[in-house]
Amino acid sequence: MKNKFLVVFLVVLSLVLVQTSVWADENAASYLQEYFDVEFDSEVNAETYNAALAIFDVEGSDKDTLTVADAVIGAVRLANLEELALAYNAGNAAKMLSEKGITVDEASAPYVACALSQGLISADADFSGAVSAQTAASLLY
């Protein structure tokens, strides 16, 4: 009886967490659009993302092609966590990312490590990939 209850409880909890995650992603996009007039296309480029960061007086990426790792840097700055990110030395950041199977350039590593430790992004993100509208909205939310 105890095992059945535990299994049912875990299934219900999983469903609630999945639904909350979906709601949070939709809520992030709606919030940014409603309050800041920020709306992203399906794939976000550096110009669009940097323009959204500029609304909050945050420096964006100077790269032509925006990756998720680049977008994370802006999100960390927006969350006022840059000082924490820069406290990660190269070895600590590299070790943390390596343990999670994440590969990013050395300049992005402390920001990505910080974002992961603070829950700004999930470790299963494709940090070298293009930034989706959903990811951009979630990072700026």
Backbone as numpy.savetxt, mean C-alpha at the origin, in Angstrom:
# Nx Ny Nz CAx CAy CAz Cx Cy Cz
-17.88 -31.35 19.41 -18.70 -30.16 19.41 -17.84 -28.91 19.41
-16.79 -28.92 20.23 -15.89 -27.78 20.30 -15.22 -27.52 18.96
-14.80 -28.59 18.29 -14.11 -28.46 17.01 -15.04 -27.89 15.94
-16.30 -28.32 15.95 -17.28 -27.79 14.99 -17.46 -26.29 15.19
-17.61 -25.91 16.45 -17.78 -24.49 16.75 -16.57 -23.69 16.28
-15.38 -24.20 16.52 -14.16 -23.52 16.13 -14.08 -23.38 14.60
-14.41 -24.42 13.89 -14.39 -24.38 12.42 -15.40 -23.36 11.90
-16.61 -23.39 12.41 -17.65 -22.44 11.99 -17.21 -21.01 12.32
-16.67 -20.82 13.51 -16.20 -19.50 13.91 -15.12 -18.97 12.96
-14.15 -19.82 12.61 -13.07 -19.41 11.71 -13.59 -19.09 10.31
-14.54 -19.86 9.84 -15.13 -19.60 8.52 -15.86 -18.26 8.52
-16.65 -18.02 9.54 -17.39 -16.75 9.64 -16.42 -15.58 9.75
-15.41 -15.73 10.57 -14.41 -14.68 10.73 -13.71 -14.38 9.41
-13.35 -15.41 8.68 -12.71 -15.23 7.37 -13.61 -14.47 6.42
-14.88 -14.81 6.38 -15.82 -14.12 5.50 -15.97 -12.66 5.88
-16.02 -12.38 7.16 -16.13 -10.99 7.62 -14.88 -10.20 7.23
-13.72 -10.79 7.40 -12.47 -10.10 7.05 -12.38 -9.84 5.56
-12.76 -10.80 4.74 -12.75 -10.62 3.29 -13.72 -9.51 2.89
-14.91 -9.53 3.43 -15.91 -8.52 3.11 -15.44 -7.14 3.56
-14.83 -7.05 4.73 -14.32 -5.78 5.23 -13.22 -5.25 4.33
-12.37 -6.13 3.84 -11.29 -5.73 2.95 -11.84 -5.18 1.64
-12.82 -5.84 1.07 -13.45 -5.38 -0.17 -14.12 -4.04 0.06
-14.83 -3.91 1.17 -15.50 -2.65 1.49 -14.48 -1.53 1.66
-13.36 -1.82 2.33 -12.34 -0.80 2.56 -11.75 -0.30 1.25
-11.51 -1.19 0.29 -10.97 -0.78 -1.01 -11.96 0.10 -1.75
-13.23 -0.27 -1.73 -14.26 0.54 -2.40 -14.42 1.87 -1.67
-14.36 1.83 -0.35 -14.51 3.03 0.45 -13.35 4.00 0.20
-12.14 3.49 0.03 -10.97 4.34 -0.22 -11.16 5.15 -1.49
-11.57 4.49 -2.57 -11.78 5.19 -3.84 -12.89 6.22 -3.73
-13.98 5.86 -3.08 -15.11 6.78 -2.91 -14.70 7.99 -2.07
-13.98 7.75 -1.01 -13.53 8.82 -0.13 -12.65 9.82 -0.88
-11.66 9.29 -1.61 -10.76 10.18 -2.35 -11.49 10.98 -3.41
-12.45 10.34 -4.04 -13.21 11.03 -5.08 -14.13 12.09 -4.48
-14.80 11.76 -3.41 -15.76 12.66 -2.79 -15.10 13.88 -2.15
-14.05 13.66 -1.40 -13.46 14.75 -0.61 -12.30 15.47 -1.28
-11.62 14.79 -2.22 -10.43 15.41 -2.82 -10.49 15.44 -4.34
-11.58 14.97 -4.91 -11.75 14.92 -6.37 -10.61 14.15 -7.04
-10.16 13.09 -6.38 -9.11 12.23 -6.91 -9.77 10.95 -7.41
-9.57 10.68 -8.68 -10.12 9.47 -9.28 -9.06 8.87 -10.19
-8.84 7.59 -10.07 -7.81 6.91 -10.86 -8.43 6.05 -11.94
-7.73 5.98 -13.09 -8.10 5.05 -14.14 -7.65 3.65 -13.70
-7.89 2.66 -14.54 -7.58 1.29 -14.16 -6.10 1.10 -13.85
-5.21 1.74 -14.61 -3.78 1.67 -14.33 -3.29 3.10 -14.11
-2.61 3.31 -13.01 -2.22 4.64 -12.59 -0.79 4.93 -13.04
-0.59 6.08 -13.68 0.76 6.46 -14.09 1.36 7.44 -13.07
2.64 7.73 -13.24 3.35 8.58 -12.29 2.75 9.98 -12.23
2.37 10.53 -13.35 1.82 11.88 -13.39 0.53 11.98 -12.57
-0.36 11.02 -12.75 -1.64 11.01 -12.03 -1.43 10.81 -10.53
-0.57 9.88 -10.18 -0.31 9.59 -8.76 0.36 10.78 -8.08
1.33 11.38 -8.78 2.02 12.54 -8.22 1.07 13.72 -8.05
0.13 13.88 -8.98 -0.86 14.95 -8.86 -1.73 14.74 -7.62
-2.09 13.49 -7.36 -2.89 13.19 -6.16 -2.09 13.47 -4.90
-0.82 13.11 -4.89 0.03 13.39 -3.72 0.20 14.89 -3.51
0.28 15.63 -4.61 0.47 17.09 -4.52 -0.70 17.76 -3.81
-1.88 17.20 -3.94 -3.05 17.74 -3.22 -2.78 17.77 -1.72
-2.03 16.79 -1.25 -1.71 16.68 0.18 -0.34 17.29 0.50
0.25 17.98 -0.47 1.56 18.61 -0.32 2.64 17.58 0.00
2.58 16.44 -0.72 3.54 15.36 -0.54 4.29 15.17 -1.84
5.61 15.02 -1.73 6.46 14.82 -2.90 6.22 13.43 -3.49
6.08 13.40 -4.82 5.86 12.13 -5.51 7.13 11.54 -6.06
6.98 10.63 -6.98 8.10 9.94 -7.60 8.64 10.76 -8.77
9.96 10.72 -8.96 10.55 11.41 -10.10 10.79 10.46 -11.27
10.28 9.24 -11.15 10.45 8.24 -12.21 9.34 8.39 -13.25
9.64 8.01 -14.48 8.66 8.08 -15.56 7.61 6.98 -15.44
8.06 5.80 -15.05 7.16 4.65 -14.91 6.97 4.36 -13.42
5.73 4.36 -13.00 5.41 4.16 -11.59 5.19 2.68 -11.29
5.90 2.18 -10.30 5.67 0.81 -9.82 4.99 0.91 -8.44
4.54 -0.21 -7.96 3.92 -0.23 -6.63 4.94 0.21 -5.58
6.20 -0.21 -5.72 7.23 0.22 -4.77 7.38 1.73 -4.77
7.34 2.37 -5.94 7.41 3.83 -6.03 6.21 4.47 -5.36
5.04 3.91 -5.59 3.81 4.44 -4.99 3.84 4.32 -3.48
4.44 3.26 -2.98 4.55 3.06 -1.53 5.36 4.18 -0.89
6.39 4.66 -1.58 7.20 5.75 -1.03 6.31 6.97 -0.77
5.48 7.32 -1.74 4.56 8.44 -1.56 3.57 8.19 -0.44
3.09 6.96 -0.33 2.13 6.63 0.73 2.76 6.74 2.11
3.99 6.32 2.23 4.71 6.42 3.52 4.89 7.90 3.87
5.24 8.70 2.88 5.38 10.15 3.14 4.04 10.75 3.54
2.97 10.36 2.86 1.64 10.88 3.16 1.22 10.51 4.58
1.56 9.32 5.01 1.20 8.85 6.35 2.13 9.43 7.42
3.05 10.30 6.98 3.99 10.93 7.90 4.87 9.89 8.60
5.28 8.89 7.83 6.11 7.81 8.37 7.51 7.78 7.75
7.87 8.84 7.02 9.17 8.83 6.34 10.32 8.71 7.34
10.22 9.38 8.46 11.28 9.30 9.47 11.44 7.86 9.97
10.32 7.18 10.16 10.38 5.77 10.57 11.00 4.93 9.47
10.62 5.18 8.23 11.18 4.41 7.11 12.68 4.58 7.04
13.14 5.82 7.21 14.57 6.09 7.11 15.35 5.55 8.31
14.65 5.15 9.35 15.30 4.52 10.50 15.67 3.07 10.20
15.03 2.48 9.18 15.40 1.12 8.77 16.75 1.20 8.06
17.77 0.53 8.59 19.02 0.52 7.85 18.90 -0.48 6.71
19.79 -0.38 5.76 19.70 -1.21 4.55 19.65 -2.70 4.88
20.43 -3.12 5.86 20.47 -4.53 6.23 19.16 -5.02 6.82
18.58 -4.23 7.72 17.31 -4.62 8.35 16.18 -4.67 7.33
16.10 -3.66 6.47 15.05 -3.62 5.45 15.21 -4.80 4.50
16.43 -5.03 4.05 16.68 -6.13 3.11 16.33 -7.48 3.73
16.68 -7.65 5.00 16.39 -8.92 5.69 14.88 -9.14 5.80
14.17 -8.09 6.22 12.72 -8.20 6.38 12.04 -8.54 5.04
12.46 -7.85 3.99 11.86 -8.08 2.68 12.22 -9.46 2.14
13.46 -9.86 2.36 13.91 -11.19 1.91 13.10 -12.30 2.57
12.82 -12.13 3.86 12.02 -13.13 4.58 10.61 -13.25 4.02
10.13 -12.19 3.42 8.79 -12.20 2.84 8.82 -12.48 1.33
10.02 -12.70 0.79 10.16 -12.99 -0.64 9.94 -11.78 -1.53
10.25 -10.60 -1.02 10.02 -9.35 -1.75 11.36 -8.79 -2.21
11.40 -8.40 -3.49 12.60 -7.80 -4.06 12.25 -6.42 -4.58
12.94 -5.41 -4.07 12.79 -4.03 -4.54 14.18 -3.41 -4.59
14.28 -2.25 -5.25 15.58 -1.58 -5.29 15.95 -1.06 -3.91
17.23 -0.79 -3.73 17.75 -0.41 -2.41 17.11 0.88 -1.88
16.82 1.83 -2.75 16.22 3.09 -2.30 14.80 2.90 -1.80
14.07 1.96 -2.38 12.68 1.71 -1.99 12.56 0.81 -0.77
13.59 0.02 -0.50 13.52 -1.01 0.54 13.07 -0.50 1.90
13.63 0.59 2.43 13.17 1.02 3.76 11.72 1.48 3.77
11.27 2.07 2.67 9.88 2.53 2.59 8.92 1.35 2.50
9.29 0.35 1.71 8.43 -0.83 1.59 8.40 -1.59 2.91
9.55 -1.72 3.56 9.59 -2.40 4.87 8.72 -1.66 5.88
8.80 -0.35 5.88 7.99 0.46 6.79 6.50 0.28 6.48
6.16 0.36 5.21 4.75 0.22 4.80 4.20 -1.14 5.21
5.00 -2.18 5.06 4.57 -3.51 5.47 4.38 -3.59 6.98
5.35 -3.06 7.71 5.26 -3.15 9.17 4.11 -2.32 9.73
3.72 -1.27 9.02 2.63 -0.40 9.49 1.28 -0.76 8.87
1.25 -1.78 8.03 0.00 -2.25 7.46 -0.54 -1.39 6.32
0.33 -0.61 5.68 -0.13 0.22 4.56 -0.36 -0.61 3.29
0.31 -1.75 3.21 0.19 -2.61 2.04 0.48 -4.05 2.45
-0.01 -4.96 1.67 0.17 -6.39 1.94 1.45 -6.91 1.29
2.04 -7.91 1.89 3.27 -8.51 1.36 3.04 -9.22 0.04
1.80 -9.53 -0.30 1.55 -10.23 -1.56 1.40 -9.28 -2.76
1.61 -7.99 -2.55 1.55 -7.02 -3.66 2.72 -7.26 -4.62
2.51 -6.92 -5.87 3.56 -7.02 -6.89 4.29 -5.68 -6.91
5.33 -5.56 -6.12 6.01 -4.28 -5.93 6.71 -3.78 -7.19
7.02 -4.66 -8.12 7.66 -4.22 -9.36 6.63 -4.00 -10.47
5.37 -4.29 -10.18 4.31 -4.17 -11.18 3.71 -2.78 -11.23
2.82 -2.63 -12.20 2.10 -1.37 -12.38 1.13 -1.16 -11.22
0.76 0.08 -11.00 -0.13 0.44 -9.90 -1.57 0.46 -10.40
-2.43 -0.36 -9.82 -3.84 -0.36 -10.19 -4.54 0.79 -9.48
-5.71 1.14 -9.95 -6.51 2.19 -9.31 -6.83 1.80 -7.88
-7.15 0.55 -7.67 -7.49 0.06 -6.33 -6.29 0.19 -5.38
-5.10 -0.17 -5.86 -3.91 -0.07 -5.03 -3.59 1.39 -4.71
-3.67 2.25 -5.73 -3.38 3.67 -5.52 -4.34 4.27 -4.50
-5.61 4.00 -4.64 -6.60 4.53 -3.70 -6.36 4.01 -2.30
-6.06 2.74 -2.18 -5.81 2.13 -0.87 -4.58 2.76 -0.21
-3.54 3.02 -0.99 -2.32 3.61 -0.43 -2.54 5.05 0.03
-3.41 5.76 -0.63 -3.64 7.16 -0.29 -4.75 7.35 0.74
-5.46 6.30 1.06 -6.60 6.39 1.96 -6.22 6.59 3.39
